[in-house]
C-alpha cells in the first residue's frame, strides 16, 4: 500500500525504510521477471511428453521439434517452440511436497517448509520472497521500487507464505499492485495526489513535518524516529516520479503489441513487467492466477485435480496452453 496520506505526511516511507548494507559482489543479472505459475504446470503437457513411455504414463500430446536441435515441446506450444533458443530448460528441479502452499513456499523462497501440511500458514519465522532479498542486498536508488508484485495475493485456503519480506522487515515488502492490468482504466491511483493537494503543498507539509520531528526528537530520540527523513523524501520522489507513472501507463504501448501479449491479466501483466524492468525495477513477480485452479475452463491456475474423472484436462487445452503460447514468446522476443 503506497501513497496514503497521514495528518502531516506519508505512510509510504515506512515501507521504504531500510537498514544500511555492505555492498557485495556485483550481480550479473540486471533484473528478474518471475512468472509464477500457481498450481504447477505438468511437464507432460509442456516440455516432457515421454512419447515412448507406455500408455497411462506418457503425455496426451505429441512432441514437436523446437528451434534447438534435440529439444522438443508440446504440439500445443508451436510459438514457444520457436523461441527455445532463448530458454534454459532445467529438468532436475523437483520437490516432494504434497500441498500447494508448502510447494509454493518452497518455489517462492528457495527454502523447504518446516512442515508439508495444508495448514502451513504465513508467519515471520518463514523465509522471505526472492525480491525482498534483492531489495535488502541490492536496492534500487532513486524513485523506482526495487521489488514489484501483482496482480494477486495467492492463497490455497490460507495465504501462501513467501510472498513478502517476512523477517527482513516490511520495508522490503514488494510494491503490491492488486489492480488488473487488463482493465481499460488500469492505473496506479496510489501514485496520484488528491485533486485538492498539489505536490508543492505536500512538499511544504514535509518541511513542516521535519521541523516538528526535530523538536519531538529532543524529547524522545528513538531508533524508530532516527533515520526516517530519507525515506519520507524517497516517498515524495516516488509520488513525483514521471518515470514510475509512465511505467504503469500501458496505454502508451501500440495496440498491436498489446494484442500480441494477449488481452488478459497475465498477458498485460507480462507487458507491464517488461516496462518496469526497462524503467529500473530489479525484481518483478507476475502471478499467473490467484488460485490453484478447479473445474473452470476459463480461469484458475495449473492444478487439474478437478478433472480427474477424465484423461483430458480441458482447462489446459482451452486456457493454459493457448495463453502461454501467446504471451511467453512475445515477452521473450521483446526482452
C-alpha positions as a Markdown table, in Angstrom:
| # | Residue | x | y | z |
|---|---|---|---|---|
| 1 | Unk | 0.0 | 0.0 | 0.0 |
| 2 | Unk | 1.6 | 3.3 | -1.1 |
| 3 | Unk | 0.8 | 6.9 | -1.1 |
| 4 | Unk | -1.6 | 7.0 | 1.9 |
| 5 | Unk | -1.7 | 10.5 | 3.4 |
| 6 | Unk | -1.4 | 11.0 | 7.1 |
| 7 | Unk | -2.0 | 14.2 | 9.1 |
| 8 | Unk | 1.4 | 15.6 | 8.3 |
| 9 | Unk | 2.9 | 13.3 | 5.7 |
| 10 | Unk | 3.0 | 9.9 | 4.0 |
| 11 | Unk | 2.8 | 6.3 | 5.4 |
| 12 | Unk | 4.8 | 5.1 | 2.4 |
| 13 | Unk | 8.2 | 5.9 | 3.9 |
| 14 | Unk | 7.7 | 3.2 | 6.5 |
| 15 | Unk | 7.7 | 0.9 | 3.5 |
| 16 | Unk | 10.8 | 2.4 | 2.2 |
| 17 | Unk | 12.9 | 2.5 | 5.3 |
| 18 | Unk | 15.8 | 0.1 | 5.2 |
| 19 | Unk | 19.0 | -0.8 | 7.1 |
| 20 | Unk | 22.3 | 0.2 | 5.5 |
| 21 | Unk | 24.0 | -2.9 | 4.0 |
| 22 | Unk | 27.5 | -3.5 | 2.8 |
| 23 | Unk | 27.9 | -4.0 | -0.9 |
| 24 | Unk | 28.7 | -7.5 | -2.1 |
| 25 | Unk | 29.9 | -8.8 | -5.4 |
| 26 | Unk | 28.1 | -7.2 | -8.3 |
| 27 | Unk | 25.1 | -9.1 | -9.6 |
| 28 | Unk | 25.3 | -10.3 | -13.2 |
| 29 | Unk | 21.6 | -10.0 | -13.9 |
| 30 | Unk | 20.2 | -6.5 | -14.4 |
| 31 | Unk | 16.7 | -7.6 | -13.5 |
| 32 | Unk | 14.5 | -10.6 | -13.0 |
| 33 | Unk | 10.9 | -11.2 | -14.1 |
| 34 | Unk | 9.5 | -14.1 | -12.1 |
| 35 | Unk | 6.4 | -15.6 | -13.8 |
| 36 | Unk | 4.8 | -17.7 | -11.1 |
| 37 | Unk | 2.6 | -20.5 | -12.4 |
| 38 | Unk | 0.3 | -21.2 | -9.4 |
| 39 | Unk | -1.0 | -24.8 | -9.3 |
| 40 | Unk | 2.0 | -26.3 | -11.1 |
| 41 | Unk | 2.2 | -26.9 | -14.8 |
| 42 | Unk | 2.7 | -30.6 | -15.7 |
| 43 | Unk | 5.8 | -31.5 | -17.6 |
| 44 | Unk | 3.7 | -34.0 | -19.6 |
| 45 | Unk | 1.8 | -31.2 | -21.3 |
| 46 | Unk | 4.7 | -28.8 | -21.8 |
| 47 | Unk | 8.3 | -30.0 | -22.2 |
| 48 | Unk | 8.5 | -33.7 | -21.4 |
| 49 | Unk | 5.7 | -35.6 | -23.1 |
| 50 | Unk | 7.5 | -39.0 | -22.7 |
| 51 | Unk | 6.2 | -40.3 | -26.1 |
| 52 | Unk | 8.0 | -43.6 | -25.8 |
| 53 | Unk | 6.5 | -44.5 | -22.4 |
| 54 | Unk | 3.6 | -46.9 | -22.0 |
| 55 | Unk | 0.0 | -45.7 | -22.3 |
| 56 | Unk | -1.1 | -44.3 | -18.9 |
| 57 | Unk | 2.4 | -42.8 | -18.3 |
| 58 | Unk | 3.1 | -40.8 | -21.5 |
| 59 | Unk | 1.5 | -37.5 | -22.1 |
| 60 | Unk | -1.6 | -36.9 | -24.2 |
| 61 | Unk | 0.1 | -34.5 | -26.6 |
| 62 | Unk | 2.6 | -35.2 | -29.4 |
| 63 | Unk | 6.0 | -33.6 | -29.2 |
| 64 | Unk | 7.2 | -31.2 | -31.9 |
| 65 | Unk | 10.7 | -30.0 | -32.6 |
| 66 | Unk | 11.8 | -26.6 | -31.4 |
| 67 | Unk | 14.5 | -24.3 | -32.9 |
| 68 | Unk | 17.0 | -26.1 | -30.6 |
| 69 | Unk | 18.2 | -29.4 | -32.1 |
| 70 | Unk | 17.1 | -32.3 | -30.0 |
| 71 | Unk | 14.8 | -30.3 | -27.8 |
| 72 | Unk | 11.0 | -31.0 | -28.2 |
| 73 | Unk | 8.0 | -29.3 | -26.7 |
| 74 | Unk | 4.3 | -30.0 | -26.7 |
| 75 | Unk | 2.4 | -29.7 | -30.0 |
| 76 | Unk | 0.2 | -27.2 | -28.3 |
| 77 | Unk | 3.1 | -24.7 | -27.9 |
| 78 | Unk | 4.2 | -24.0 | -31.5 |
| 79 | Unk | 5.2 | -20.4 | -30.9 |
| 80 | Unk | 7.1 | -21.4 | -27.8 |
| 81 | Unk | 9.0 | -24.0 | -29.9 |
| 82 | Unk | 10.4 | -21.1 | -32.0 |
| 83 | Unk | 11.9 | -19.3 | -29.0 |
| 84 | Unk | 13.5 | -22.2 | -27.1 |
| 85 | Unk | 16.9 | -20.8 | -28.1 |
| 86 | Unk | 16.2 | -18.0 | -25.6 |
| 87 | Unk | 15.3 | -20.5 | -22.8 |
| 88 | Unk | 17.3 | -22.6 | -20.4 |
| 89 | Unk | 15.2 | -25.7 | -19.6 |
| 90 | Unk | 16.2 | -27.2 | -16.3 |
| 91 | Unk | 14.9 | -30.7 | -15.9 |
| 92 | Unk | 16.3 | -31.6 | -12.5 |
| 93 | Unk | 14.2 | -29.3 | -10.3 |
| 94 | Unk | 11.8 | -31.3 | -8.1 |
| 95 | Unk | 10.3 | -31.5 | -4.7 |
| 96 | Unk | 8.4 | -33.9 | -2.5 |
| 97 | Unk | 5.6 | -31.6 | -1.3 |
| 98 | Unk | 2.0 | -32.8 | -1.3 |
| 99 | Unk | 0.4 | -29.5 | -0.6 |
| 100 | Unk | 0.2 | -26.4 | -2.7 |
| 101 | Unk | 1.0 | -23.8 | 0.0 |
| 102 | Unk | 4.1 | -25.9 | 1.0 |
| 103 | Unk | 5.3 | -26.4 | -2.5 |
| 104 | Unk | 4.6 | -22.8 | -3.4 |
| 105 | Unk | 6.5 | -21.5 | -0.4 |
| 106 | Unk | 9.5 | -23.7 | -1.5 |
| 107 | Unk | 9.3 | -22.3 | -5.0 |
| 108 | Unk | 8.8 | -18.7 | -3.9 |
| 109 | Unk | 11.7 | -18.6 | -1.4 |
| 110 | Unk | 14.1 | -21.5 | -2.3 |
| 111 | Unk | 13.7 | -22.9 | 1.3 |
| 112 | Unk | 11.9 | -26.1 | 2.2 |
| 113 | Unk | 8.9 | -25.5 | 4.5 |
| 114 | Unk | 9.2 | -26.7 | 8.1 |
| 115 | Unk | 6.2 | -29.0 | 7.5 |
| 116 | Unk | 4.4 | -30.2 | 4.4 |
| 117 | Unk | 1.0 | -29.5 | 5.7 |
| 118 | Unk | -2.2 | -27.9 | 4.2 |
| 119 | Unk | -2.3 | -25.9 | 7.4 |
| 120 | Unk | 1.0 | -24.2 | 6.7 |
| 121 | Unk | 0.4 | -20.5 | 7.4 |
| 122 | Unk | 2.3 | -17.4 | 6.6 |
| 123 | Unk | 4.5 | -16.2 | 9.6 |
| 124 | Unk | 7.5 | -14.1 | 10.3 |
| 125 | Unk | 9.5 | -17.2 | 11.0 |
| 126 | Unk | 9.4 | -18.3 | 7.4 |
| 127 | Unk | 11.8 | -17.1 | 4.7 |
| 128 | Unk | 11.2 | -14.0 | 2.5 |
| 129 | Unk | 10.4 | -13.7 | -1.2 |
| 130 | Unk | 13.3 | -13.6 | -3.6 |
| 131 | Unk | 12.5 | -10.0 | -4.5 |
| 132 | Unk | 12.7 | -8.9 | -0.8 |
| 133 | Unk | 16.2 | -10.4 | -0.6 |
| 134 | Unk | 17.1 | -8.4 | -3.7 |
| 135 | Unk | 15.7 | -5.3 | -2.1 |
| 136 | Unk | 17.7 | -6.0 | 1.1 |
| 137 | Unk | 21.0 | -6.6 | -0.7 |
| 138 | Unk | 20.8 | -4.6 | -3.8 |
| 139 | Unk | 18.1 | -1.9 | -3.6 |
| 140 | Unk | 17.4 | 0.5 | -6.5 |
| 141 | Unk | 18.4 | 4.0 | -5.6 |
| 142 | Unk | 16.0 | 6.8 | -6.6 |
| 143 | Unk | 12.4 | 6.9 | -7.5 |
| 144 | Unk | 11.8 | 3.3 | -8.7 |
| 145 | Unk | 10.8 | 0.5 | -6.4 |
| 146 | Unk | 13.2 | -2.5 | -6.3 |
| 147 | Unk | 10.5 | -5.2 | -6.0 |
| 148 | Unk | 7.0 | -5.1 | -7.5 |
| 149 | Unk | 4.4 | -7.9 | -7.5 |
| 150 | Unk | 0.9 | -8.2 | -8.9 |
| 151 | Unk | -1.9 | -8.7 | -9.6 |
| 152 | Unk | -2.8 | -11.1 | -6.7 |
| 153 | Unk | -2.0 | -12.3 | -3.3 |
| 154 | Unk | -2.1 | -16.0 | -3.9 |
| 155 | Unk | -3.6 | -18.5 | -1.5 |
| 156 | Unk | -4.8 | -22.1 | -1.2 |
| 157 | Unk | -7.1 | -21.7 | 1.7 |
| 158 | Unk | -4.8 | -19.6 | 3.8 |
| 159 | Unk | -2.4 | -17.0 | 2.2 |
| 160 | Unk | 0.6 | -18.8 | 0.7 |
| 161 | Unk | 3.9 | -17.9 | 2.6 |
| 162 | Unk | 6.8 | -16.5 | 0.7 |
| 163 | Unk | 5.2 | -13.5 | -1.0 |
| 164 | Unk | 6.7 | -10.7 | 1.1 |
| 165 | Unk | 9.8 | -9.8 | 3.2 |
| 166 | Unk | 8.9 | -11.8 | 6.3 |
| 167 | Unk | 11.7 | -11.3 | 9.0 |
| 168 | Unk | 13.6 | -8.9 | 6.8 |
| 169 | Unk | 11.0 | -6.3 | 7.7 |
| 170 | Unk | 8.1 | -4.7 | 5.9 |
| 171 | Unk | 10.4 | -2.1 | 4.4 |
| 172 | Unk | 11.5 | -4.8 | 2.0 |
| 173 | Unk | 7.9 | -5.9 | 1.0 |
| 174 | Unk | 7.1 | -5.5 | -2.7 |
| 175 | Unk | 5.1 | -2.7 | -4.1 |
| 176 | Unk | 2.0 | -4.8 | -4.3 |
| 177 | Unk | -0.5 | -3.9 | -7.1 |
| 178 | Unk | -3.9 | -5.6 | -6.8 |
| 179 | Unk | -5.4 | -3.9 | -9.9 |
| 180 | Unk | -6.0 | -5.9 | -13.1 |
| 181 | Unk | -3.5 | -4.6 | -15.7 |
| 182 | Unk | -6.0 | -5.7 | -18.4 |
| 183 | Unk | -8.6 | -3.2 | -17.2 |
| 184 | Unk | -9.2 | -0.4 | -19.7 |
| 185 | Unk | -8.7 | 2.2 | -17.0 |
| 186 | Unk | -5.7 | 0.5 | -15.3 |
| 187 | Unk | -3.5 | 2.9 | -13.4 |
| 188 | Unk | -1.9 | 3.3 | -10.0 |
| 189 | Unk | -4.0 | 5.8 | -8.1 |
| 190 | Unk | -1.6 | 5.4 | -5.1 |
| 191 | Unk | 0.8 | 7.5 | -7.2 |
| 192 | Unk | -1.6 | 10.3 | -7.6 |
| 193 | Unk | -2.3 | 13.1 | -5.1 |
| 194 | Unk | -5.8 | 14.2 | -4.2 |
| 195 | Unk | -7.2 | 16.8 | -6.5 |
| 196 | Unk | -7.1 | 19.5 | -3.8 |
| 197 | Unk | -3.4 | 18.8 | -2.9 |
| 198 | Unk | -0.5 | 19.8 | -5.1 |
| 199 | Unk | 2.9 | 18.4 | -4.9 |
| 200 | Unk | 4.2 | 21.8 | -3.8 |
| 201 | Unk | 1.7 | 21.8 | -0.9 |
| 202 | Unk | 2.8 | 18.3 | 0.0 |
| 203 | Unk | 6.5 | 19.3 | 0.0 |
| 204 | Unk | 5.6 | 22.2 | 2.3 |
| 205 | Unk | 3.9 | 19.8 | 4.7 |
| 206 | Unk | 7.1 | 17.7 | 4.5 |
| 207 | Unk | 9.2 | 20.7 | 5.6 |
| 208 | Unk | 6.8 | 21.4 | 8.4 |
| 209 | Unk | 7.0 | 17.8 | 9.5 |
| 210 | Unk | 10.8 | 18.0 | 9.6 |
| 211 | Unk | 10.5 | 20.9 | 12.0 |
| 212 | Unk | 8.1 | 19.1 | 14.2 |
| 213 | Unk | 10.1 | 15.9 | 14.1 |
| 214 | Unk | 13.2 | 17.8 | 15.1 |
| 215 | Unk | 11.5 | 19.3 | 18.1 |
| 216 | Unk | 10.0 | 16.0 | 19.1 |
| 217 | Unk | 13.3 | 14.1 | 19.0 |
| 218 | Unk | 14.7 | 16.4 | 21.6 |
| 219 | Unk | 12.2 | 14.8 | 24.0 |
| 220 | Unk | 12.1 | 11.3 | 22.6 |
| 221 | Unk | 15.1 | 10.3 | 20.5 |
| 222 | Unk | 14.3 | 6.8 | 19.4 |
| 223 | Unk | 15.7 | 4.4 | 16.9 |
| 224 | Unk | 12.4 | 4.4 | 15.1 |
| 225 | Unk | 12.3 | 8.1 | 14.6 |
| 226 | Unk | 16.0 | 8.2 | 13.8 |
| 227 | Unk | 16.7 | 8.0 | 10.1 |
| 228 | Unk | 13.2 | 8.4 | 8.8 |
| 229 | Unk | 13.9 | 11.5 | 6.9 |
| 230 | Unk | 15.5 | 9.9 | 3.8 |
| 231 | Unk | 12.6 | 7.5 | 3.4 |
| 232 | Unk | 10.0 | 10.2 | 3.6 |
| 233 | Unk | 12.0 | 12.0 | 0.9 |
| 234 | Unk | 12.1 | 8.9 | -1.2 |
| 235 | Unk | 8.3 | 8.5 | -0.8 |
| 236 | Unk | 7.9 | 12.1 | -2.1 |
| 237 | Unk | 10.2 | 11.3 | -5.0 |
| 238 | Unk | 8.0 | 8.3 | -6.0 |
| 239 | Unk | 4.9 | 10.4 | -5.8 |
| 240 | Unk | 6.5 | 12.9 | -8.1 |
| 241 | Unk | 8.1 | 10.4 | -10.4 |
| 242 | Unk | 7.2 | 10.7 | -14.0 |
| 243 | Unk | 9.3 | 7.6 | -14.8 |
| 244 | Unk | 7.3 | 5.4 | -12.4 |
| 245 | Unk | 3.9 | 6.7 | -13.5 |
| 246 | Unk | 4.9 | 6.2 | -17.2 |
| 247 | Unk | 6.0 | 2.6 | -16.5 |
| 248 | Unk | 2.4 | 1.8 | -15.4 |
| 249 | Unk | 0.9 | 3.6 | -18.4 |
| 250 | Unk | 0.2 | 0.6 | -20.6 |
| 251 | Unk | -1.8 | 2.7 | -23.0 |
| 252 | Unk | 1.5 | 4.1 | -24.2 |
| 253 | Unk | 2.1 | 0.8 | -26.0 |
| 254 | Unk | 0.9 | 0.2 | -29.5 |
| 255 | Unk | -2.5 | -1.6 | -29.7 |
| 256 | Unk | -1.0 | -4.3 | -31.9 |
| 257 | Unk | 1.8 | -5.0 | -29.4 |
| 258 | Unk | -0.8 | -5.2 | -26.5 |
| 259 | Unk | -2.8 | -7.6 | -28.6 |
| 260 | Unk | 0.3 | -9.8 | -29.2 |
| 261 | Unk | 0.8 | -10.2 | -25.4 |
| 262 | Unk | -2.9 | -11.1 | -25.0 |
| 263 | Unk | -5.8 | -9.1 | -23.7 |
| 264 | Unk | -5.9 | -10.9 | -20.4 |
| 265 | Unk | -4.5 | -10.2 | -16.9 |
| 266 | Unk | -1.5 | -12.4 | -17.5 |
| 267 | Unk | -0.6 | -11.0 | -20.9 |
| 268 | Unk | -0.9 | -7.4 | -19.9 |
| 269 | Unk | 0.9 | -8.2 | -16.6 |
| 270 | Unk | 3.9 | -9.6 | -18.6 |
| 271 | Unk | 3.9 | -6.4 | -20.7 |
| 272 | Unk | 3.9 | -4.3 | -17.6 |
| 273 | Unk | 6.8 | -6.4 | -16.2 |
| 274 | Unk | 8.8 | -5.5 | -19.3 |
| 275 | Unk | 8.1 | -1.8 | -18.8 |
| 276 | Unk | 9.0 | -1.9 | -15.1 |
| 277 | Unk | 12.4 | -3.5 | -15.7 |
| 278 | Unk | 13.1 | -1.0 | -18.5 |
| 279 | Unk | 12.4 | 1.8 | -16.0 |
| 280 | Unk | 14.8 | 0.3 | -13.4 |
| 281 | Unk | 12.9 | -2.1 | -11.2 |
| 282 | Unk | 15.0 | -5.1 | -10.4 |
| 283 | Unk | 12.6 | -7.8 | -9.5 |
| 284 | Unk | 9.0 | -8.3 | -10.8 |
| 285 | Unk | 6.7 | -11.2 | -9.8 |
| 286 | Unk | 3.8 | -11.8 | -12.0 |
| 287 | Unk | 1.3 | -14.3 | -10.7 |
| 288 | Unk | -0.5 | -16.4 | -13.4 |
| 289 | Unk | -3.6 | -16.8 | -11.2 |
| 290 | Unk | -4.9 | -16.1 | -7.8 |
| 291 | Unk | -5.9 | -19.7 | -7.2 |
| 292 | Unk | -4.5 | -23.2 | -8.0 |
| 293 | Unk | -7.5 | -23.9 | -10.3 |
| 294 | Unk | -10.6 | -26.0 | -10.1 |
| 295 | Unk | -13.1 | -27.1 | -12.6 |
| 296 | Unk | -13.4 | -23.9 | -14.6 |
| 297 | Unk | -12.0 | -23.9 | -18.2 |
| 298 | Unk | -11.7 | -20.1 | -18.4 |
| 299 | Unk | -9.8 | -19.2 | -15.2 |
| 300 | Unk | -7.6 | -20.5 | -12.5 |
| 301 | Unk | -4.1 | -22.0 | -12.1 |
| 302 | Unk | -2.5 | -25.1 | -13.3 |
| 303 | Unk | -3.9 | -27.6 | -10.9 |
| 304 | Unk | -6.1 | -30.1 | -12.8 |
| 305 | Unk | -7.4 | -32.4 | -9.9 |
| 306 | Unk | -10.9 | -31.1 | -10.6 |
| 307 | Unk | -10.9 | -33.1 | -13.9 |
| 308 | Unk | -9.5 | -36.3 | -12.5 |
| 309 | Unk | -12.6 | -38.2 | -13.8 |
| 310 | Unk | -11.2 | -38.0 | -17.3 |
| 311 | Unk | -7.9 | -38.4 | -19.1 |
| 312 | Unk | -8.4 | -35.0 | -20.7 |
| 313 | Unk | -7.8 | -31.7 | -18.9 |
| 314 | Unk | -9.9 | -29.1 | -20.7 |
| 315 | Unk | -8.6 | -26.1 | -18.8 |
| 316 | Unk | -5.1 | -26.9 | -20.1 |
| 317 | Unk | -6.3 | -27.3 | -23.7 |
| 318 | Unk | -8.6 | -24.3 | -23.7 |
| 319 | Unk | -6.9 | -21.8 | -21.3 |
| 320 | Unk | -3.4 | -22.5 | -20.0 |
| 321 | Unk | -1.5 | -23.6 | -23.1 |
| 322 | Unk | -3.1 | -21.1 | -25.6 |
| 323 | Unk | -2.3 | -18.3 | -23.1 |
| 324 | Unk | 1.2 | -19.5 | -22.6 |
| 325 | Unk | 1.9 | -19.9 | -26.3 |
| 326 | Unk | 0.7 | -16.3 | -26.9 |
| 327 | Unk | 2.3 | -14.4 | -24.0 |
| 328 | Unk | 5.6 | -16.1 | -23.3 |
| 329 | Unk | 7.1 | -15.9 | -26.8 |
| 330 | Unk | 6.1 | -12.3 | -27.1 |
| 331 | Unk | 7.8 | -11.4 | -23.8 |
| 332 | Unk | 11.0 | -13.3 | -24.7 |
| 333 | Unk | 11.2 | -11.7 | -28.1 |
| 334 | Unk | 10.6 | -8.2 | -26.6 |
| 335 | Unk | 13.3 | -8.7 | -24.0 |
